[in-house]
């Protein structure tokens, strides 16, 4: 029934759009940097005769709809670039495409980013959304001298990272399995390496990152907490170039350039390539450089990443990008455990701009696979694999004060899983699932107000369940400097984590999917759940304020998330009759605040988060082990010197202690599964802790850490530069507890002070 109304609404809206647009014309085009051919994001294109303008998107693309026939002068402007104008002659019902190139002026790139953020804030709802630019990524004092998305995300409000070694990312009360990570529309199942400083993405390949900590729109689905949407840039359309970087932690390299150069007349198409790679050797360098930071096992982390992309740009704005990646990670605790994972995939995105139609068509086809295996000395191996494909198609229509977007997606995935718990019971699962979804999102402007209603229908074939998910976002620009905003929505997902929310440290971060197995209501051993589909709803809002002539940006957001169903693997299965999975409910609520100053040579960023995250298993309500009540971040970067060729930066983080379950005592456990293994009359039993019945009532000490870096930029030529970075992680060598080994009775701390020196040569 929902699908009938959904498609009827689409048909009606498209009909009215065509009726209105046929009486006028459309001007669309792209704005690029003259030297590199890179798109100008969130630039302004102004129609002089009409006194109106629009902003470009992340691809530098713009559409000006409902333009009466006539001759018009378009002026493209962007802070940091000289303005450029061009003339367009438009007839009724005509669609004209223009390509505009801007030349860099003497204004700094800092002010460019500020201008882009301000325009985006006034035209988008942006509830629970933070956009990250490449310059902001590079501003963070980097561990090992290399900036990385994994190091920047914990600076954002509402984001918690549980540790340097094998830690996980939690966003506003959502566990990692409840966060969807997209790379150019492709699902990435494990975006972080086991050493928590690094992600699988190279910073220099990133064009834009949108982090939705909640309340995201109808175009996103399949997860019920958060979305990290990463867009990579295209290779240089004008010239060949790249960089090589070396640090004590890793080496990186990137090469890019034109296959078919963007012509001087700016009329033809172009083809570019980009390939990046990085490899780590911390497991080797730590033995000599950081021997004090580890025990006899060293720092046994190693990884390799490679990414490639080819982009075909058409003469009328159409674009096709093909990409592929391969990531692998290994952790080898000699004599204790070995964990390794591999991930690979590829796909393509397409933007079709028909020359005589008002519609813009987008398409995505992608496949990715993630395999994980863990071998422990005293227990059986664990194995998990998940592979999936995505086929998506979307259509966008632009009105004078509105934008309509709808689309469809087919997502197929398969999972394989094998695990044996501490009493010898084996879990195994092999599933194949298909998800089909459709969405409609309308963005409408009424004066100073913006409203974005949306509907998503998501069908889970393995559960035979259709999820109806309305979404709504709104913003009111009360003044040029003060904006109110709000959002709400319903969300769902089918994936389950192999890591129980009660686990403190677990490097085996795999994925399962809900099946037809028995799952009881929380606290019950007889009442089955009504549905195995996990669902949640979000409510959030707040305000944005620009102070002192836009020198300081302030964002304040209270939020609430209700998790109506969370399914976890049953770690406490003692009998074969016990269910493999348990059901819980949960709540996450709090306040996120950030302030930003970004002018001239100085960049300042400050955040504070107050959060409460609870789970209810039917017997008790308890805080999760990632429930950090208070979290504070201060980030400062300052450029100085004659040509601003020096940069000093620092980041300080303070967080209240994580909860943990206290121990009441220990008991001996005899494995009776094979009587030949042990003579229980003379042998020693395995020692097991006896935990308190009240979960997570203890609190670890507060966490705090200061990281600093000093950079020197040496210009060697027009396109060549040497960047030297001296950095220190954990400057005052704070002993931050990671967890307590309750069997060995040893405290395990996070990494101590780590100085490093890195060099990067760009050409």
TAUR-V748162 format. One record per pair of residues at least 4 apart in sequence whose ideal C-beta (glycine too) atoms are under 7 Angstrom apart, sorted by sequence separation. I is the first residue (numbers start at 0). GAP is how many residues later the second one is. D is the distance in whole Angstrom. If there is no record, write none. Layout:
<<I:GAP:D> <I:GAP:D>>
//
This chain:
<<0:4:7> <1:4:6> <2:4:6> <3:4:6> <4:4:6> <5:4:7> <6:4:6> <7:4:6> <8:4:6> <9:4:6> <10:4:6> <11:4:7> <12:4:6> <13:4:6> <14:4:7> <15:4:6> <16:4:6> <17:4:6> <32:4:7> <55:4:5> <56:4:5> <89:4:5> <106:4:5> <108:4:7> <109:4:7> <110:4:6> <111:4:7> <112:4:6> <113:4:6> <114:4:7> <115:4:6> <116:4:6> <117:4:7> <118:4:6> <119:4:6> <131:4:5> <133:4:6> <134:4:6> <141:4:5> <146:4:7> <148:4:6> <162:4:3> <169:4:6> <173:4:4> <181:4:7> <191:4:7> <200:4:7> <211:4:4> <215:4:5> <222:4:7> <257:4:7> <262:4:7> <280:4:6> <281:4:5> <284:4:5> <285:4:4> <286:4:6> <289:4:7> <293:4:5> <313:4:4> <332:4:5> <419:4:6> <420:4:5> <477:4:5> <498:4:5> <519:4:5> <545:4:5> <546:4:7> <547:4:6> <573:4:6> <622:4:4> <639:4:7> <640:4:5> <678:4:5> <715:4:4> <729:4:6> <740:4:7> <20:5:7> <31:5:5> <32:5:5> <46:5:6> <55:5:6> <106:5:7> <120:5:6> <131:5:6> <141:5:4> <153:5:6> <161:5:4> <169:5:6> <173:5:6> <181:5:6> <182:5:5> <192:5:5> <200:5:6> <235:5:6> <245:5:5> <262:5:5> <293:5:5> <313:5:6> <353:5:7> <397:5:5> <419:5:7> <444:5:5> <459:5:5> <477:5:7> <519:5:6> <546:5:4> <572:5:4> <596:5:7> <597:5:5> <615:5:5> <638:5:4> <640:5:4> <677:5:5> <691:5:7> <715:5:6> <740:5:5> <31:6:7> <46:6:6> <55:6:5> <76:6:4> <89:6:6> <141:6:7> <152:6:5> <160:6:5> <161:6:5> <244:6:7> <292:6:7> <312:6:5> <331:6:5> <374:6:5> <419:6:5> <476:6:5> <477:6:6> <519:6:7> <520:6:4> <639:6:5> <670:6:6> <714:6:6> <715:6:6> <31:7:6> <32:7:6> <45:7:4> <75:7:7> <139:7:6> <153:7:4> <168:7:6> <179:7:7> <180:7:5> <191:7:5> <192:7:7> <219:7:5> <244:7:4> <285:7:7> <311:7:7> <352:7:6> <373:7:7> <395:7:7> <396:7:4> <442:7:7> <443:7:5> <458:7:5> <475:7:7> <498:7:5> <519:7:6> <545:7:6> <546:7:7> <572:7:7> <596:7:4> <613:7:5> <614:7:6> <638:7:7> <670:7:6> <713:7:7> <739:7:5> <740:7:6> <30:8:7> <31:8:6> <44:8:6> <53:8:5> <74:8:6> <75:8:5> <87:8:5> <142:8:6> <160:8:6> <161:8:7> <167:8:5> <170:8:5> <190:8:5> <211:8:7> <261:8:4> <285:8:6> <310:8:7> <311:8:4> <330:8:5> <372:8:6> <373:8:4> <418:8:5> <474:8:6> <475:8:5> <519:8:6> <520:8:6> <569:8:6> <595:8:7> <613:8:7> <638:8:5> <669:8:7> <712:8:6> <713:8:4> <739:8:7> <29:9:7> <30:9:4> <43:9:5> <44:9:6> <53:9:7> <137:9:5> <141:9:6> <190:9:6> <243:9:5> <259:9:7> <260:9:7> <289:9:7> <350:9:7> <351:9:4> <372:9:7> <395:9:5> <442:9:5> <456:9:6> <457:9:4> <474:9:7> <518:9:7> <519:9:7> <544:9:4> <569:9:6> <595:9:5> <613:9:6> <614:9:6> <738:9:5> <53:10:6> <74:10:5> <87:10:6> <136:10:5> <158:10:7> <159:10:4> <168:10:7> <180:10:5> <259:10:5> <310:10:5> <329:10:4> <372:10:5> <416:10:7> <417:10:5> <441:10:7> <474:10:4> <497:10:6> <498:10:6> <517:10:7> <518:10:5> <569:10:6> <612:10:6> <636:10:6> <637:10:5> <669:10:5> <712:10:6> <736:10:6> <737:10:5> <43:11:6> <44:11:7> <73:11:6> <119:11:7> <139:11:6> <215:11:5> <241:11:7> <242:11:5> <259:11:4> <286:11:6> <328:11:7> <350:11:6> <393:11:6> <394:11:6> <416:11:6> <440:11:6> <441:11:6> <456:11:6> <457:11:6> <473:11:7> <543:11:5> <568:11:7> <569:11:6> <594:11:5> <612:11:5> <737:11:6> <30:12:5> <42:12:7> <72:12:6> <73:12:5> <85:12:6> <136:12:6> <139:12:5> <158:12:5> <213:12:6> <241:12:5> <257:12:6> <258:12:4> <285:12:5> <308:12:6> <309:12:5> <328:12:5> <349:12:7> <371:12:5> <393:12:7> <394:12:7> <416:12:4> <473:12:5> <497:12:4> <568:12:6> <569:12:5> <593:12:7> <636:12:4> <710:12:6> <711:12:5> <736:12:6> <737:12:5> <41:13:5> <42:13:5> <157:13:6> <212:13:5> <241:13:4> <257:13:7> <258:13:6> <285:13:4> <327:13:7> <349:13:4> <393:13:3> <440:13:4> <455:13:4> <497:13:7> <518:13:6> <541:13:7> <542:13:6> <567:13:7> <593:13:4> <612:13:7> <635:13:7> <710:13:7> <735:13:6> <30:14:7> <41:14:6> <72:14:6> <73:14:6> <85:14:6> <157:14:4> <211:14:6> <241:14:6> <257:14:5> <258:14:6> <308:14:4> <327:14:5> <348:14:7> <370:14:4> <392:14:6> <414:14:7> <415:14:5> <439:14:6> <472:14:4> <496:14:7> <497:14:6> <541:14:5> <566:14:5> <567:14:5> <592:14:7> <612:14:4> <635:14:5> <710:14:5> <734:14:5> <735:14:5> <40:15:6> <136:15:5> <139:15:7> <211:15:4> <240:15:6> <256:15:7> <282:15:6> <307:15:7> <348:15:5> <369:15:7> <391:15:6> <392:15:5> <438:15:7> <439:15:5> <454:15:6> <455:15:7> <471:15:7> <541:15:4> <592:15:5> <611:15:7> <669:15:5> <670:15:7> <39:16:6> <70:16:7> <71:16:5> <83:16:6> <152:16:6> <240:16:6> <255:16:7> <256:16:7> <282:16:6> <307:16:6> <326:16:5> <368:16:7> <369:16:5> <391:16:7> <414:16:5> <438:16:7> <471:16:5> <494:16:5> <495:16:4> <540:16:7> <541:16:6> <566:16:6> <567:16:6> <634:16:5> <668:16:5> <708:16:6> <709:16:5> <40:17:5> <44:17:5> <46:17:6> <83:17:7> <210:17:5> <239:17:3> <255:17:6> <281:17:5> <282:17:5> <346:17:7> <347:17:6> <391:17:4> <413:17:7> <438:17:4> <453:17:4> <471:17:7> <495:17:7> <539:17:6> <540:17:7> <591:17:5> <610:17:7> <633:17:7> <667:17:3> <668:17:5> <708:17:7> <70:18:5> <71:18:7> <83:18:6> <238:18:6> <255:18:4> <282:18:6> <306:18:5> <325:18:4> <346:18:5> <368:18:4> <390:18:7> <413:18:5> <470:18:4> <494:18:6> <495:18:6> <513:18:4> <564:18:6> <565:18:5> <610:18:7> <632:18:7> <633:18:5> <708:18:4> <40:19:6> <44:19:7> <208:19:7> <209:19:4> <281:19:5> <282:19:5> <305:19:7> <324:19:7> <346:19:3> <389:19:6> <390:19:5> <436:19:6> <437:19:5> <452:19:5> <469:19:7> <493:19:5> <539:19:4> <565:19:7> <589:19:6> <590:19:5> <609:19:7> <667:19:6> <668:19:5> <707:19:7> <732:19:5> <38:20:5> <39:20:5> <69:20:6> <81:20:7> <112:20:5> <131:20:6> <235:20:5> <237:20:7> <254:20:6> <281:20:7> <305:20:5> <324:20:6> <346:20:6> <367:20:6> <412:20:5> <436:20:6> <468:20:7> <469:20:6> <493:20:5> <538:20:7> <564:20:7> <565:20:6> <589:20:5> <609:20:6> <632:20:5> <707:20:5> <732:20:4> <38:21:3> <68:21:5> <80:21:4> <81:21:5> <208:21:5> <234:21:4> <235:21:5> <236:21:5> <279:21:7> <324:21:7> <344:21:7> <345:21:7> <389:21:5> <436:21:4> <451:21:4> <468:21:4> <538:21:5> <563:21:6> <589:21:4> <665:21:5> <666:21:6> <706:21:7> <729:21:7> <68:22:5> <80:22:6> <112:22:6> <234:22:6> <235:22:7> <253:22:4> <279:22:5> <304:22:5> <323:22:3> <344:22:5> <366:22:5> <411:22:5> <436:22:7> <468:22:6> <562:22:6> <589:22:6> <608:22:4> <631:22:4> <665:22:7> <706:22:5> <729:22:6> <730:22:7> <48:23:5> <66:23:6> <68:23:4> <80:23:6> <81:23:5> <168:23:7> <207:23:5> <237:23:7> <252:23:7> <279:23:5> <322:23:6> <344:23:3> <365:23:7> <387:23:6> <388:23:5> <434:23:7> <435:23:5> <450:23:5> <468:23:7> <537:23:5> <562:23:4> <587:23:7> <588:23:6> <665:23:6> <666:23:6> <706:23:7> <707:23:6> <729:23:5> <48:24:7> <73:24:7> <75:24:4> <77:24:6> <79:24:6> <80:24:6> <205:24:6> <206:24:5> <236:24:7> <237:24:6> <252:24:6> <303:24:5> <322:24:7> <344:24:6> <365:24:5> <387:24:6> <410:24:4> <434:24:7> <449:24:7> <607:24:5> <630:24:5> <665:24:6> <706:24:7> <728:24:7> <729:24:6> <30:25:5> <46:25:5> <47:25:5> <79:25:6> <206:25:6> <236:25:4> <278:25:5> <302:25:6> <342:25:7> <343:25:6> <387:25:4> <434:25:6> <449:25:5> <466:25:4> <535:25:6> <536:25:5> <561:25:6> <587:25:5> <606:25:7> <629:25:7> <664:25:5> <704:25:5> <705:25:4> <727:25:7> <728:25:4> <75:26:6> <108:26:6> <129:26:5> <205:26:6> <206:26:4> <251:26:4> <302:26:4> <321:26:5> <342:26:7> <363:26:6> <364:26:6> <386:26:7> <409:26:6> <434:26:7> <535:26:6> <606:26:5> <629:26:4> <662:26:5> <663:26:5> <705:26:6> <46:27:6> <47:27:6> <79:27:4> <204:27:5> <250:27:7> <277:27:5> <320:27:6> <342:27:5> <385:27:6> <386:27:6> <433:27:4> <448:27:5> <535:27:5> <560:27:4> <586:27:5> <605:27:7> <627:27:5> <628:27:5> <662:27:7> <663:27:7> <727:27:5> <31:28:6> <78:28:6> <79:28:7> <165:28:5> <204:28:7> <249:28:5> <250:28:6> <276:28:7> <301:28:5> <319:28:6> <320:28:5> <363:28:4> <408:28:5> <432:28:6> <447:28:6> <535:28:6> <560:28:7> <585:28:6> <605:28:5> <627:28:6> <662:28:6> <663:28:5> <30:29:5> <44:29:6> <45:29:5> <79:29:6> <166:29:4> <200:29:6> <249:29:6> <276:29:5> <340:29:7> <341:29:5> <362:29:7> <385:29:5> <432:29:4> <447:29:4> <534:29:5> <559:29:4> <585:29:5> <704:29:6> <726:29:5> <29:30:5> <164:30:7> <249:30:4> <300:30:6> <319:30:5> <340:30:6> <362:30:5> <384:30:7> <407:30:5> <534:30:6> <558:30:7> <585:30:7> <604:30:4> <627:30:6> <660:30:5> <661:30:5> <703:30:6> <29:31:5> <30:31:7> <44:31:5> <45:31:7> <79:31:6> <164:31:6> <248:31:6> <249:31:7> <275:31:5> <299:31:6> <340:31:4> <384:31:4> <430:31:7> <462:31:7> <533:31:5> <558:31:7> <583:31:5> <584:31:5> <626:31:7> <660:31:6> <704:31:6> <725:31:5> <78:32:5> <79:32:4> <163:32:5> <299:32:5> <318:32:5> <361:32:5> <383:32:7> <406:32:6> <461:32:7> <532:32:7> <533:32:6> <583:32:6> <603:32:5> <625:32:6> <626:32:5> <28:33:6> <42:33:6> <43:33:5> <78:33:5> <162:33:6> <163:33:7> <236:33:5> <248:33:5> <274:33:4> <299:33:6> <317:33:6> <339:33:6> <382:33:7> <383:33:5> <405:33:6> <533:33:6> <557:33:5> <583:33:5> <624:33:6> <702:33:5> <724:33:5> <27:34:7> <42:34:7> <43:34:7> <77:34:7> <317:34:5> <360:34:6> <405:34:4> <457:34:6> <459:34:5> <602:34:4> <624:34:6> <660:34:5> <27:35:4> <42:35:4> <160:35:6> <236:35:5> <273:35:5> <317:35:5> <338:35:5> <382:35:5> <531:35:7> <556:35:5> <581:35:7> <624:35:7> <660:35:5> <661:35:6> <723:35:6> <27:36:7> <78:36:4> <235:36:6> <296:36:5> <316:36:4> <358:36:5> <359:36:5> <381:36:7> <404:36:5> <601:36:5> <622:36:5> <659:36:6> <661:36:5> <700:36:6> <25:37:7> <26:37:4> <77:37:7> <234:37:3> <247:37:5> <272:37:5> <296:37:6> <315:37:6> <336:37:6> <337:37:5> <358:37:7> <381:37:5> <555:37:5> <600:37:6> <658:37:4> <660:37:7> <699:37:5> <721:37:7> <722:37:4> <25:38:7> <39:38:5> <233:38:5> <234:38:5> <336:38:7> <358:38:6> <403:38:5> <600:38:4> <659:38:5> <25:39:5> <203:39:7> <234:39:4> <271:39:5> <315:39:6> <336:39:5> <357:39:6> <493:39:7> <554:39:5> <600:39:6> <658:39:7> <721:39:6> <26:40:6> <179:40:7> <270:40:7> <336:40:7> <379:40:4> <401:40:7> <402:40:4> <658:40:6> <659:40:6> <25:41:7> <171:41:5> <247:41:6> <270:41:5> <335:41:6> <378:41:6> <401:41:6> <491:41:6> <492:41:5> <553:41:5> <720:41:5> <23:42:5> <24:42:5> <149:42:5> <170:42:5> <171:42:5> <179:42:6> <334:42:6> <401:42:5> <491:42:6> <552:42:7> <656:42:4> <657:42:5> <719:42:7> <23:43:6> <179:43:4> <269:43:5> <400:43:7> <401:43:7> <491:43:5> <551:43:6> <552:43:5> <600:43:6> <656:43:4> <719:43:5> <20:44:6> <23:44:6> <24:44:6> <178:44:6> <268:44:5> <400:44:4> <490:44:7> <656:44:5> <718:44:6> <20:45:7> <30:45:5> <177:45:6> <181:45:7> <268:45:5> <489:45:7> <490:45:5> <551:45:5> <656:45:6> <19:46:7> <149:46:6> <150:46:6> <177:46:5> <178:46:6> <268:46:5> <550:46:6> <655:46:6> <656:46:7> <149:47:6> <177:47:4> <178:47:4> <179:47:5> <180:47:5> <181:47:5> <182:47:5> <183:47:6> <267:47:5> <489:47:5> <490:47:7> <654:47:7> <149:48:5> <181:48:6> <183:48:6> <266:48:6> <488:48:7> <518:48:6> <550:48:6> <653:48:7> <654:48:4> <147:49:6> <149:49:4> <178:49:7> <182:49:7> <488:49:6> <147:50:5> <148:50:5> <201:50:6> <203:50:5> <487:50:6> <653:50:4> <147:51:6> <173:51:2> <461:51:7> <462:51:6> <487:51:5> <652:51:6> <148:52:5> <172:52:7> <173:52:5> <201:52:7> <652:52:5> <143:53:7> <171:53:7> <461:53:7> <486:53:5> <513:53:6> <688:53:5> <142:54:4> <148:54:7> <170:54:6> <171:54:7> <486:54:7> <528:54:5> <651:54:5> <147:55:6> <155:55:6> <157:55:4> <170:55:4> <485:55:4> <146:56:5> <484:56:6> <649:56:7> <650:56:5> <686:56:6> <148:57:7> <484:57:6> <649:57:7> <484:58:7> <649:58:5> <434:59:7> <483:59:5> <484:59:7> <519:59:6> <648:59:7> <148:60:7> <482:60:6> <518:60:6> <648:60:5> <26:61:6> <432:61:7> <481:61:7> <482:61:4> <517:61:5> <521:61:5> <39:62:6> <518:62:5> <520:62:6> <521:62:6> <647:62:5> <26:63:6> <481:63:5> <516:63:6> <519:63:7> <521:63:6> <54:64:5> <480:64:7> <516:64:6> <518:64:5> <646:64:4> <24:65:4> <137:65:7> <480:65:4> <645:65:7> <24:66:6> <136:66:5> <464:66:6> <466:66:6> <645:66:6> <24:67:6> <27:67:7> <33:67:4> <500:67:6> <644:67:7> <23:68:7> <24:68:6> <28:68:6> <33:68:6> <54:68:6> <464:68:5> <499:68:5> <644:68:4> <22:69:7> <24:69:4> <25:69:5> <26:69:5> <27:69:6> <28:69:4> <29:69:5> <30:69:5> <31:69:5> <32:69:6> <33:69:5> <34:69:7> <133:69:7> <136:69:7> <204:69:7> <462:69:6> <499:69:6> <24:70:7> <28:70:6> <462:70:5> <21:71:6> <24:71:7> <26:71:7> <28:71:6> <30:71:6> <204:71:5> <495:71:5> <497:71:6> <499:71:5> <624:71:6> <133:72:6> <203:72:7> <459:73:6> <495:73:7> <621:73:4> <622:73:5> <41:74:4> <201:74:4> <234:74:7> <619:74:7> <621:74:5> <40:75:6> <43:75:7> <132:75:7> <619:75:7> <201:76:6> <234:76:6> <41:77:5> <130:77:6> <131:77:4> <231:77:6> <233:77:4> <41:78:5> <130:78:7> <130:79:5> <131:79:7> <418:79:7> <662:79:6> <432:80:5> <128:81:6> <129:81:5> <416:81:7> <128:82:7> <430:82:5> <128:83:5> <428:83:6> <127:84:6> <430:84:6> <127:85:5> <127:86:4> <428:86:7> <127:87:5> <194:87:6> <233:87:7> <126:88:5> <416:93:6> <521:94:6> <522:94:7> <523:94:6> <416:95:6> <521:95:5> <522:95:2> <414:96:6> <521:96:3> <522:96:5> <414:97:6> <520:97:7> <414:98:5> <145:99:6> <412:100:7> <145:101:5> <144:102:4> <204:102:6> <143:103:5> <145:103:7> <143:104:6> <145:104:6> <143:105:3> <199:105:5> <201:105:7> <143:106:7> <145:106:7> <194:106:4> <193:107:5> <192:110:5> <383:114:6> <500:114:6> <503:121:6> <500:123:5> <501:123:6> <385:125:4> <381:126:5> <383:126:3> <199:127:4> <383:127:7> <373:133:7> <373:134:5> <193:135:5> <192:136:5> <371:136:7> <183:137:7> <193:137:5> <371:138:5> <183:139:6> <426:142:7> <193:145:7> <424:148:5> <57:149:6> <57:150:5> <420:150:6> <189:151:6> <422:151:6> <424:151:7> <420:152:6> <189:153:6> <426:153:6> <188:154:7> <503:156:7> <185:159:6> <185:161:5> <184:164:6> <100:165:6> <183:165:6> <40:167:7> <98:167:5> <338:168:5> <338:169:7> <57:173:6> <330:176:6> <184:179:4> <188:179:7> <185:180:4> <187:180:7> <189:180:6> <184:181:6> <186:181:6> <188:181:4> <185:182:6> <218:186:7> <218:188:7> <221:189:7> <501:193:7> <37:195:6> <188:197:6> <36:199:6> <35:200:5> <36:200:3> <36:201:5> <186:201:6> <35:202:6> <34:203:6> <186:203:6> <185:204:7> <184:205:7> <184:207:7> <221:213:7> <220:216:5> <96:219:5> <96:220:6> <218:220:5> <217:221:4> <217:222:7> <218:222:6> <217:223:5> <216:224:5> <36:225:5> <36:233:7> <504:234:5> <216:235:6> <220:235:5> <503:235:5> <217:236:3> <216:237:5> <217:237:6> <220:237:5> <217:238:4> <220:248:7> <423:249:5> <217:253:5> <216:254:6> <60:256:6> <216:256:7> <214:258:7> <94:260:6> <94:261:6> <94:263:7> <223:267:4> <222:268:7> <223:268:6> <223:269:5> <222:270:5> <221:271:6> <214:272:3> <214:273:7> <214:274:6> <29:287:6> <28:288:7> <27:289:7> <64:293:7> <223:310:6> <223:311:7> <223:312:4> <193:313:6> <177:315:7> <176:318:5> <176:319:7> <189:319:7> <176:320:4> <175:321:7> <174:322:6> <188:322:6> <214:323:5> <213:324:5> <27:325:7> <124:325:6> <214:325:5> <174:326:6> <213:326:6> <124:327:5> <25:332:6> <64:333:4> <65:333:6> <175:333:7> <64:334:6> <65:334:4> <176:334:7> <62:335:4> <64:335:6> <20:337:5> <165:339:6> <165:341:4> <167:341:7> <213:345:6> <126:346:6> <213:347:6> <124:348:4> <124:349:6> <124:350:5> <121:355:6> <126:358:5> <125:359:7> <126:359:6> <127:359:7> <124:360:6> <126:360:4> <120:362:7> <124:362:7> <19:379:7> <16:380:5> <16:382:7> <13:383:7> <16:387:7> <171:387:6> <172:388:6> <171:389:6> <12:391:6> <9:396:5> <127:412:5> <126:413:6> <126:414:7> <172:415:2> <171:416:6> <120:423:6> <127:429:6> <9:430:6> <8:431:7> <127:431:7> <5:432:6> <117:432:6> <5:434:7> <157:434:5> <156:435:4> <156:436:6> <156:437:5> <172:438:7> <172:440:4> <5:449:6> <154:450:7> <156:450:4> <5:451:6> <155:451:7> <157:451:6> <154:452:7> <156:452:5> <2:454:6> <1:455:5> <169:456:4> <292:458:6> <292:459:5> <291:460:7> <292:461:7> <1:464:6> <138:464:6> <161:464:6> <289:464:6> <1:466:5> <159:466:6> <159:468:5> <159:471:7> <154:478:5> <240:478:6> <154:480:6> <113:484:5> <112:485:7> <109:488:6> <109:489:7> <109:490:7> <139:495:7> <154:496:7> <138:498:4> <248:507:7> <140:508:5> <247:508:5> <140:509:6> <246:509:6> <138:510:6> <140:510:5> <139:511:6> <246:511:4> <245:512:7> <244:513:7> <245:513:6> <244:515:4> <242:517:6> <243:517:5> <242:518:6> <242:519:4> <242:520:7> <241:521:6> <240:522:6> <142:564:7> <140:566:4> <140:567:5> <141:567:6> <140:568:4> <164:573:7> <162:575:5> <144:580:4> <144:582:5> <141:583:7> <142:584:7> <141:585:6> <164:585:7> <140:586:6> <142:586:5> <163:586:5> <162:587:6> <163:587:5> <142:611:7> <144:611:5> <143:612:5> <144:612:7> <145:612:6> <144:613:3> <143:614:6>>
//
